[in-house]
């Protein structure tokens, strides 16, 4: 929103953003922000281009777009992400490093999902090609996934709220769950209507289901997407695949990028994942719909506005995103 309801110039906006970089409620300090005509640019140098910075690039770029539209009172048609510096040497079997590839796929989806906006990525002034819908959602056969969901990252030490909550959701104290293959998802009922009364359905649950993709064979040298661990994968009461990310007392805006990474992974490799998931959950999903849930007790105040750019505008994309607010209450 504009200061005192007044429209500001683009330079005044940039100056205001600069004064608030790195401060609580302000803007990430390691990005630079620019407005040129009808284009907004968010840029970063490679010295700080770690996973966290990469995941912040697109949500904060869109937050800047929203701020510029609201406070300058003008329309913008281009969002540019500019990366500079010496980028990691690329192995022959991939174009860019895994974290950058995940970023490229998110921006590709933004471009597909928002026809009124042009999205660009430039690395040292050179454009990085984005995927169209056909390329993004139909991955080449030589892109492999690791179907061994045997990872056990169950850190049950006290003081880790998300991990403790995750452990409770898996009902580790239920006697029948002494057999790891018998875990059920009945405690997901606390996440709302989509998981209401699941106790008699025997639906399975996967904890910390890993992502990641590889070129030709599964090895670090052939990695094309980073390996992440999704908190919970299960089925909801409609039999749809439920991909669930838990964030408690953590309201950072980049959770949007993390959730979209997971959404795109399950959608892009759906055909390869389906038989593996069906075996682990002891049930085959009733449809190809994927519902990605982000669960938190408090969200960033920019979350809803930025999330509108990522929320699928076409059911043919094959996934949807739902926000679950724990502890939501109202006086009656």
C-alpha positions in Angstrom: 0.0 0.0 0.0 1.2 3.5 -0.7 2.4 5.8 2.1 -0.6 7.7 3.5 -2.6 6.8 0.4 -0.3 8.8 -1.8 1.3 7.6 -5.0 5.1 7.6 -5.0 7.6 7.8 -7.9 9.5 4.6 -8.8 12.7 6.2 -7.4 11.0 7.0 -4.1 9.9 3.4 -3.9 13.4 2.1 -4.6 14.8 4.5 -2.0 12.3 3.3 0.6 13.0 -0.4 -0.2 16.7 0.2 0.2 16.3 1.7 3.7 14.3 -1.3 4.8 16.6 -4.0 3.5 17.7 -6.5 6.1 15.2 -5.1 8.7 12.3 -6.8 10.4 9.3 -6.5 8.1 11.5 -5.2 5.3 13.2 -6.7 2.3 16.0 -9.3 1.9 19.3 -7.5 2.2 21.1 -9.5 -0.5 18.8 -8.6 -3.4 18.8 -5.4 -5.5 15.6 -4.0 -6.8 15.1 -2.0 -10.0 12.2 -0.5 -12.0 12.8 0.3 -15.7 9.7 1.4 -17.6 7.1 -1.4 -17.3 9.6 -3.9 -16.0 10.7 -4.8 -12.4 14.0 -6.5 -11.7 15.3 -8.3 -8.7 18.9 -9.2 -8.9 21.5 -11.2 -6.9 25.2 -12.0 -7.2 26.4 -15.6 -7.2 28.5 -15.2 -4.0 25.2 -15.3 -2.0 23.3 -17.5 -4.4 22.8 -20.4 -2.0 19.6 -22.5 -1.8 17.9 -20.0 0.6 18.6 -17.1 -1.7 17.5 -19.0 -4.8 14.2 -19.9 -3.1 13.7 -16.3 -2.1 14.2 -14.8 -5.5 10.8 -15.5 -7.1 8.5 -14.9 -4.1 10.3 -11.6 -3.2 10.4 -10.6 -6.8 6.6 -10.9 -7.0 6.3 -9.1 -3.6 8.3 -6.3 -5.2 6.0 -6.3 -8.3 2.9 -6.0 -6.0 4.5 -3.2 -4.0 5.4 -1.3 -7.2 1.9 -1.6 -8.6 0.3 -0.5 -5.3 2.5 2.3 -4.4 3.4 3.7 -7.9 0.0 3.3 -9.3 1.1 1.8 -12.6 0.9 -1.5 -14.4 4.0 -3.7 -15.1 4.2 -6.4 -17.7 7.6 -7.9 -17.1 9.4 -9.5 -14.1 13.1 -10.1 -14.6 15.3 -12.2 -12.4 19.0 -11.2 -12.9 21.9 -13.3 -11.6 25.5 -12.2 -12.0 28.9 -13.5 -11.2 30.8 -16.7 -11.8 28.2 -19.4 -11.8 29.0 -23.0 -10.7 30.7 -25.0 -13.4 28.1 -27.1 -15.1 28.5 -30.8 -15.8 28.1 -32.0 -19.3 24.7 -33.7 -18.7 22.9 -30.7 -17.3 22.4 -27.0 -18.2 22.5 -25.4 -14.7 23.1 -26.4 -11.1 20.2 -28.2 -9.4 19.0 -25.3 -7.2 18.9 -23.1 -10.3 17.1 -25.7 -12.3 14.4 -25.8 -9.5 14.2 -22.0 -9.7 14.0 -22.2 -13.6 11.1 -24.6 -13.4 9.2 -22.4 -10.9 9.6 -19.4 -13.1 8.5 -21.5 -16.1 5.4 -22.3 -14.2 4.8 -18.7 -13.3 5.1 -17.8 -17.0 2.6 -20.5 -18.0 0.2 -19.6 -15.2 0.2 -15.8 -15.6 -0.4 -15.0 -19.3 -0.6 -11.3 -18.6 3.0 -11.2 -17.4 6.3 -11.8 -19.0 8.9 -13.6 -16.9 12.6 -13.6 -17.7 15.8 -15.1 -16.1 19.1 -13.6 -17.1 22.5 -15.0 -16.1 25.3 -12.5 -16.7 23.1 -10.8 -19.2 22.3 -13.9 -21.1 18.7 -15.2 -21.2 17.9 -18.6 -19.7 15.3 -20.4 -21.6 12.0 -21.2 -19.9 9.8 -24.3 -20.5 6.4 -24.2 -22.0 3.6 -26.3 -20.5 4.4 -29.3 -22.7 8.1 -29.3 -21.8 7.5 -28.6 -18.1 4.9 -31.3 -17.4 6.2 -34.0 -19.7 9.7 -34.8 -18.7 12.1 -36.8 -20.9 12.3 -40.5 -20.2 16.0 -40.2 -19.3 15.1 -38.1 -16.2 15.2 -40.6 -13.4 13.8 -40.5 -9.8 14.9 -42.4 -6.7 12.0 -44.7 -5.9 13.5 -46.0 -2.7 11.5 -44.2 0.0 13.4 -45.8 2.8 14.9 -42.7 4.3 14.6 -42.5 8.1 15.2 -38.9 9.2 13.1 -39.2 12.3 14.8 -36.8 14.7 12.7 -37.1 17.8 14.8 -35.0 20.2 12.8 -32.4 22.2 12.8 -28.8 21.2 12.0 -29.3 17.5 8.4 -28.4 17.2 7.9 -29.4 13.6 9.6 -32.7 14.0 7.6 -33.5 17.2 4.4 -32.6 15.5 5.3 -34.7 12.5 6.1 -37.7 14.8 2.8 -37.4 16.5 0.9 -37.3 13.2 2.5 -40.6 12.3 0.9 -42.1 15.5 4.1 -43.9 16.5 2.5 -44.7 19.9 -0.3 -46.8 18.3 0.4 -50.5 18.9 -0.4 -51.6 15.3 2.2 -49.2 14.1 5.0 -51.3 15.6 5.0 -52.6 12.0 6.3 -49.6 10.0 4.4 -50.8 6.9 1.1 -50.5 8.9 1.2 -46.8 9.6 -2.1 -45.0 9.1 -2.9 -41.4 8.6 -5.9 -41.0 11.0 -4.3 -38.2 13.0 -4.2 -36.0 10.0 -7.8 -35.1 11.0 -6.3 -32.2 12.9 -5.5 -30.6 9.5 -9.2 -30.1 8.7 -12.1 -31.3 6.6 -10.1 -33.0 3.9 -8.8 -35.5 6.5 -12.0 -35.9 8.5 -12.8 -39.4 9.9 -10.1 -41.4 8.2 -9.7 -43.8 11.1 -11.4 -46.8 9.5 -9.9 -46.4 6.0 -6.5 -47.9 6.6 -4.8 -45.2 4.5 -1.0 -45.3 4.6 1.4 -42.4 5.3 4.9 -41.7 4.2 7.2 -39.6 6.3 9.9 -37.4 4.7 9.3 -38.6 1.2 12.3 -37.5 -0.9 12.3 -35.6 -4.2 15.1 -35.2 -6.7 15.8 -36.0 -10.3 18.8 -37.4 -12.2 20.0 -37.6 -15.8 20.2 -41.2 -17.0 21.2 -42.8 -13.7 20.9 -42.0 -10.0 24.1 -40.4 -8.8 25.3 -37.1 -7.5 27.2 -36.4 -10.7 24.0 -36.8 -12.6 21.7 -34.7 -10.3 19.5 -32.2 -12.1 17.2 -31.3 -9.2 18.1 -31.1 -5.5 16.9 -33.8 -3.1 14.5 -32.5 -0.6 12.3 -34.3 2.0 8.6 -33.7 2.0 7.2 -33.9 5.6 4.2 -36.1 4.8 2.7 -37.8 1.8 -0.6 -39.6 2.1 -4.2 -39.6 0.7 -7.0 -37.3 1.8 -10.6 -38.5 2.3 -11.3 -38.1 -1.4 -8.5 -40.5 -2.3 -6.4 -37.7 -3.8 -2.6 -37.6 -3.2 -1.9 -35.3 -0.3 1.6 -33.7 -0.2 1.9 -31.9 3.2 4.6 -29.5 4.3 4.6 -28.5 8.0 5.8 -25.0 9.1 5.3 -24.1 12.7 6.4 -20.7 14.1 8.1 -20.1 10.7 6.5 -17.5 8.5 9.2 -16.9 5.9 7.9 -16.1 2.5 10.2 -18.6 0.7 8.0 -21.4 2.0 6.0 -20.7 -1.2 8.9 -21.6 -3.4 9.5 -24.8 -1.4 5.9 -25.8 -1.7 5.8 -25.2 -5.5 9.0 -27.2 -5.9 7.3 -30.1 -4.3 4.1 -29.6 -6.3 6.0 -29.5 -9.6 8.1 -32.6 -8.6 5.0 -34.8 -8.0 3.2 -33.4 -11.0 6.2 -33.7 -13.5 7.1 -37.2 -12.4 3.6 -38.4 -11.6 3.7 -41.5 -13.9 6.9 -42.7 -12.3 5.8 -42.0 -8.8 2.3 -43.4 -8.9 3.1 -47.2 -8.6 5.7 -46.5 -5.9 3.3 -44.4 -3.8 0.5 -46.8 -4.3 2.7 -49.6 -2.8 3.8 -47.5 0.1 0.3 -46.2 1.0 -1.3 -49.6 0.3 -3.9 -47.7 -1.8 -3.9 -46.3 -5.3 -5.0 -42.7 -5.5 -8.5 -42.5 -7.0 -7.5 -39.7 -9.4 -4.4 -38.0 -10.8 -5.2 -34.9 -8.8 -2.4 -33.8 -6.5 -3.3 -31.6 -3.5 -0.4 -29.8 -1.9 -1.0 -28.5 1.7 1.0 -25.9 3.5 0.4 -26.1 7.2 1.4 -23.3 9.6 0.2 -21.5 12.7 1.1 -18.1 11.2 1.9 -17.0 7.6 3.9 -14.1 6.3 1.7 -11.0 5.8 2.5 -11.1 2.1 1.8 -14.8 1.6 -1.7 -14.6 0.2 -1.0 -11.8 -2.3 2.2 -13.5 -3.6 0.6 -17.0 -3.6 -2.0 -15.8 -6.1 0.6 -15.9 -8.9 1.4 -19.6 -8.1 -2.1 -20.9 -7.5 -2.9 -23.0 -10.6 -5.4 -21.2 -12.8 -6.1 -24.3 -15.0 -7.2 -27.7 -13.6 -5.3 -29.3 -16.4 -2.0 -28.5 -14.6 -2.9 -31.4 -12.3 -2.3 -30.0 -8.9 -3.8 -27.6 -6.4 -2.5 -25.8 -3.3 -4.3 -25.5 0.0 -3.4 -23.4 3.0 -4.1 -24.8 6.5 -3.9 -22.4 9.4 -3.5 -24.2 12.7 -5.0 -22.4 15.8 -7.3 -20.3 13.7 -10.0 -18.9 16.0 -12.7 -16.3 16.2 -14.7 -14.8 19.0 -18.4 -16.0 19.2 
